[in-house]
Amino acid sequence: MKIGFLGLGIMGKPMAKNLVKAGHDVTVFDFHQDSIDELVALGAKAAKGGKEVAEGNEVVFTMVPNSPNVEAALFDKGGIAEGLSAGETVIDMSSINPLASQDFAKRLAELKVGFLDAPVSGGEPKAIDGSIAIMVGGDKALFDKFKDILGVMGGSVTYVGAVGAGNTTKLTNQIIVALNIAAVSEGFTLAEKAGLDPQLVFDAIHTGLAGSTVMDAKVPMIINRNFKPGFRVNLHIKDLQNALDTSHAMHVSLPLTAEVMEILQAVQLDGDGSSDHAAIAKFYEKINNLEIHKK
């Protein structure tokens, strides 16, 4: 299939690579030339901008940081919309405000172009091995048409409803992940203060009811003092801001989300905005004057 792909960041680059490796005809664009060069070395074609990345391709994927970035990629002068033809499809895999997804879908529909919102979860390692979870909103027939292509990039591809449902599902995921990391950090702060070895505490509880994928992934990072980003604090702040903006528009109260948002803001102010969101633990360490680490 002829595919355009705009946005070759931490997630987008390995996702685009998987499409190329699967034998698809992929045209790519990013503001970082070295990322484009990596894809070209694998067999992709280079575009000079959004318009060119869209021209002649059946589907165009976007993978950029937030709603304004998607809007700019699609509708700015020289953007993707200028290169689209009727009957083509845009699949936005960014994690953005679902209300923005709905707006973009309406504007593209005026061009007779389809739209799916298909954010992902799993972080860079899963993007590399093609096992990310993809949650998709939009027309079901359009989803069915492109499900196999999405499956090249993801281990699970799930249809969740109309346009915007993909990003609402992603925000639900991000709320739960952030609250899990905070809960893990709070619990292990108590264990550390009591003089316990957090590794032994982890061994004792991670297979029980308190156990979770989040605990399995983040506690080893915390106790080994490894905050290399799989998913950055800055990006989680962005996602929770979108969750809170959406909840306010829908008149939904999310008090725990608001609380963990304040924790993330404090972590960012302490200089860990580019650290993994496991750095939520550093907030608890700071206010309790301790460090969670192996004994």
C-alpha positions as CSV (number, residue, x, y, z in Angstrom):
1,M,0.0,0.0,0.0
2,K,1.1,3.6,-0.7
3,I,1.4,5.3,2.7
4,G,2.4,8.7,3.9
5,F,3.8,9.1,7.4
6,L,4.4,12.5,9.2
7,G,6.1,12.6,12.6
8,L,9.2,10.5,13.2
9,G,9.7,11.0,17.0
10,I,10.2,8.4,19.7
11,M,7.1,6.5,18.7
12,G,6.6,7.5,15.1
13,K,10.0,6.5,13.8
14,P,9.9,2.8,14.8
15,M,6.2,2.6,13.7
16,A,7.1,4.0,10.3
17,K,10.1,1.6,10.1
18,N,7.8,-1.4,10.7
19,L,5.6,-0.3,7.8
20,V,8.7,-0.1,5.5
21,K,10.0,-3.5,6.7
22,A,6.5,-5.0,6.0
23,G,7.0,-4.0,2.3
24,H,4.8,-1.0,2.0
25,D,5.6,2.0,-0.2
26,V,6.1,4.7,2.5
27,T,6.8,8.4,2.1
28,V,8.0,10.2,5.3
29,F,8.4,13.7,6.7
30,D,9.7,15.1,9.9
31,F,11.4,18.4,10.9
32,H,14.5,16.4,11.9
33,Q,16.5,15.4,8.7
34,D,18.4,12.6,10.5
35,S,15.1,10.8,11.2
36,I,14.1,11.1,7.6
37,D,17.5,9.7,6.6
38,E,17.1,6.7,8.8
39,L,13.9,5.8,7.1
40,V,15.2,6.4,3.6
41,A,18.1,4.1,4.4
42,L,15.5,1.4,5.0
43,G,13.7,2.1,1.7
44,A,11.3,4.9,2.4
45,K,10.9,8.0,0.3
46,A,11.6,11.4,1.6
47,A,9.0,14.3,1.4
48,K,9.7,18.0,1.8
49,G,6.5,18.7,3.8
50,G,3.0,17.7,4.6
51,K,1.6,18.3,1.1
52,E,4.2,16.1,-0.5
53,V,3.8,13.3,2.1
54,A,0.1,13.1,1.2
55,E,0.3,13.3,-2.6
56,G,-0.6,10.0,-4.3
57,N,-0.9,8.0,-1.1
58,E,-4.0,6.1,-0.1
59,V,-3.6,6.8,3.6
60,V,-1.5,9.3,5.6
61,F,-0.5,8.7,9.2
62,T,0.3,11.5,11.6
63,M,2.2,11.0,14.9
64,V,2.9,14.3,16.5
65,P,2.8,15.7,20.1
66,N,-0.6,17.4,20.6
67,S,-3.8,18.8,19.0
68,P,-2.2,22.1,17.7
69,N,0.6,20.1,16.0
70,V,-2.0,17.8,14.3
71,E,-3.9,20.9,13.2
72,A,-0.8,22.5,11.8
73,A,0.3,19.3,10.0
74,L,-3.1,19.0,8.4
75,F,-4.2,22.5,7.6
76,D,-1.3,24.9,7.6
77,K,-0.1,26.3,4.2
78,G,1.7,23.4,2.5
79,G,0.1,20.9,4.9
80,I,-1.3,17.5,4.4
81,A,-4.8,18.7,3.3
82,E,-3.3,20.4,0.3
83,G,-2.0,17.1,-1.0
84,L,-5.0,14.9,-0.3
85,S,-7.5,13.7,-2.9
86,A,-11.2,12.6,-2.4
87,G,-11.4,9.1,-1.1
88,E,-8.1,9.1,0.8
89,T,-7.8,8.7,4.5
90,V,-5.9,10.4,7.4
91,I,-5.2,8.3,10.5
92,D,-4.0,10.4,13.4
93,M,-2.1,8.3,15.9
94,S,-1.2,11.2,18.1
95,S,-2.6,11.4,21.6
96,I,-4.8,14.5,21.5
97,N,-8.0,16.1,22.7
98,P,-10.9,14.0,21.4
99,L,-12.9,17.1,20.7
100,A,-10.1,18.2,18.4
101,S,-10.2,14.9,16.6
102,Q,-13.9,15.4,15.9
103,D,-13.2,18.9,14.5
104,F,-10.5,17.6,12.2
105,A,-12.7,14.8,11.0
106,K,-15.5,17.3,10.0
107,R,-13.0,19.6,8.2
108,L,-11.5,16.6,6.3
109,A,-15.0,15.3,5.4
110,E,-15.6,18.5,3.5
111,L,-12.7,17.4,1.3
112,K,-14.3,13.9,1.0
113,V,-11.4,12.5,3.0
114,G,-11.8,9.9,5.8
115,F,-10.4,10.2,9.3
116,L,-9.6,7.8,12.1
117,D,-8.2,8.8,15.5
118,A,-5.9,5.9,16.6
119,P,-3.7,6.8,19.5
120,V,-1.4,4.2,20.9
121,S,-0.1,2.9,24.3
122,G,3.0,0.9,25.2
123,G,6.0,3.2,24.9
124,E,9.1,3.0,22.7
125,P,10.0,-0.6,23.3
126,K,6.7,-1.8,22.1
127,A,6.7,0.6,19.1
128,I,10.0,-0.9,18.1
129,D,8.8,-4.5,18.2
130,G,5.4,-3.7,16.8
131,S,3.4,-4.7,19.9
132,I,1.8,-1.4,20.9
133,A,-1.9,-1.2,21.7
134,I,-3.9,0.8,19.2
135,M,-7.4,2.2,20.1
136,V,-9.4,3.4,17.1
137,G,-12.3,5.8,16.7
138,G,-14.2,6.5,13.4
139,D,-16.3,4.9,10.8
140,K,-16.3,1.1,11.3
141,A,-16.0,0.4,7.6
142,L,-12.9,2.6,7.4
143,F,-11.5,0.9,10.4
144,D,-12.0,-2.5,8.8
145,K,-10.3,-1.3,5.7
146,F,-7.1,-0.3,7.5
147,K,-7.0,-2.7,10.4
148,D,-4.4,-4.9,8.9
149,I,-2.1,-2.0,8.2
150,L,-2.5,-0.8,11.8
151,G,-1.7,-4.4,12.8
152,V,1.8,-4.1,11.3
153,M,2.5,-1.5,14.0
154,G,0.5,-2.9,16.9
155,G,0.0,-6.1,18.8
156,S,-3.7,-5.2,19.4
157,V,-5.9,-3.0,17.3
158,T,-9.3,-2.3,18.8
159,Y,-12.3,-0.4,17.5
160,V,-13.8,1.6,20.3
161,G,-16.5,3.8,18.6
162,A,-17.0,7.0,16.6
163,V,-14.4,9.6,15.9
164,G,-12.9,10.8,19.2
165,A,-13.5,7.5,20.9
166,G,-9.9,6.5,20.3
167,N,-8.5,9.5,22.1
168,T,-11.1,9.3,24.9
169,T,-10.0,5.7,25.4
170,K,-6.3,6.8,25.4
171,L,-7.1,9.5,28.0
172,T,-8.8,6.8,30.2
173,N,-5.6,4.8,29.9
174,Q,-3.4,7.7,30.8
175,I,-5.4,8.6,33.8
176,I,-5.2,5.0,35.1
177,V,-1.4,4.8,34.4
178,A,-0.6,8.0,36.2
179,L,-2.7,7.1,39.2
180,N,-1.1,3.7,39.3
181,I,2.4,5.2,39.3
182,A,1.4,7.5,42.1
183,A,-0.1,4.7,44.1
184,V,3.1,2.6,43.6
185,S,5.3,5.5,44.6
186,E,3.2,6.2,47.7
187,G,3.2,2.6,48.8
188,F,6.9,2.1,48.3
189,T,7.6,5.4,50.1
190,L,6.1,3.8,53.2
191,A,8.1,0.6,52.7
192,E,11.3,2.6,52.4
193,K,10.6,4.7,55.5
194,A,10.0,1.5,57.4
195,G,13.5,0.3,56.5
196,L,12.4,-2.5,54.1
197,D,14.2,-3.5,51.0
198,P,11.8,-2.3,48.2
199,Q,13.0,-5.2,46.0
200,L,11.8,-7.7,48.5
201,V,8.5,-5.8,48.9
202,F,8.1,-5.9,45.1
203,D,8.8,-9.6,45.0
204,A,6.2,-10.2,47.7
205,I,3.3,-8.2,46.3
206,H,3.6,-7.8,42.5
207,T,1.9,-11.1,41.8
208,G,-1.0,-10.4,44.1
209,L,-4.0,-8.2,43.8
210,A,-1.9,-5.0,44.0
211,G,0.2,-6.1,41.1
212,S,-0.2,-4.5,37.7
213,T,1.7,-4.0,34.4
214,V,2.5,-0.5,35.8
215,M,4.1,-2.0,38.9
216,D,6.1,-4.5,36.9
217,A,7.4,-1.8,34.6
218,K,8.0,1.1,36.9
219,V,9.1,-0.3,40.3
220,P,12.3,-1.8,38.9
221,M,13.1,1.5,37.3
222,I,12.5,3.4,40.6
223,I,14.5,1.2,42.8
224,N,17.4,1.0,40.3
225,R,17.3,4.8,39.9
226,N,16.6,4.5,36.1
227,F,14.5,7.4,34.9
228,K,15.5,7.1,31.2
229,P,12.3,8.1,29.4
230,G,10.1,5.5,27.9
231,F,7.3,8.0,28.3
232,R,8.2,11.5,29.5
233,V,6.7,13.5,32.3
234,N,6.1,16.3,29.9
235,L,4.0,14.1,27.6
236,H,2.0,12.8,30.5
237,I,1.2,16.3,31.6
238,K,0.0,17.0,28.1
239,D,-2.3,13.9,28.2
240,L,-3.8,14.8,31.6
241,Q,-4.4,18.4,30.5
242,N,-6.3,17.0,27.6
243,A,-8.2,14.7,30.0
244,L,-9.1,17.6,32.3
245,D,-10.1,19.9,29.4
246,T,-12.3,17.1,28.0
247,S,-13.8,16.4,31.4
248,H,-14.6,20.0,32.0
249,A,-16.3,20.3,28.6
250,M,-18.4,17.2,29.5
251,H,-19.0,18.3,33.1
252,V,-17.2,15.3,34.6
253,S,-15.3,15.6,37.9
254,L,-11.9,13.9,38.0
255,P,-10.4,14.8,41.4
256,L,-7.6,12.2,41.5
257,T,-6.6,13.1,38.0
258,A,-6.3,16.8,39.1
259,E,-4.2,15.7,42.1
260,V,-1.7,13.6,40.1
261,M,-1.5,16.4,37.6
262,E,-0.2,18.7,40.4
263,I,2.3,16.1,41.3
264,L,3.5,15.9,37.7
265,Q,3.8,19.7,37.6
266,A,6.0,19.6,40.7
267,V,8.2,16.9,39.1
268,Q,8.5,19.0,36.0
269,L,9.4,22.1,38.0
270,D,12.2,20.1,39.7
271,G,13.8,19.5,36.3
272,D,12.5,16.1,35.5
273,G,10.1,17.0,32.6
274,S,12.1,14.9,30.2
275,S,12.5,12.0,32.6
276,D,10.3,8.9,32.5
277,H,7.0,9.3,34.3
278,A,8.3,6.9,36.9
279,A,9.8,10.1,38.3
280,I,6.5,10.7,40.0
281,A,8.3,8.7,42.8
282,K,10.7,11.6,43.2
283,F,7.9,13.8,44.4
284,Y,7.2,11.4,47.3
285,E,10.9,11.1,47.9
286,K,11.3,14.9,48.2
287,I,8.4,15.5,50.5
288,N,9.5,12.6,52.7
289,N,13.3,13.3,52.6
290,L,14.2,9.7,51.4
291,E,15.2,7.7,48.4
292,I,13.5,4.5,47.3
293,H,16.4,2.2,46.4
294,K,17.8,-1.4,46.8
295,K,19.4,-2.2,50.0
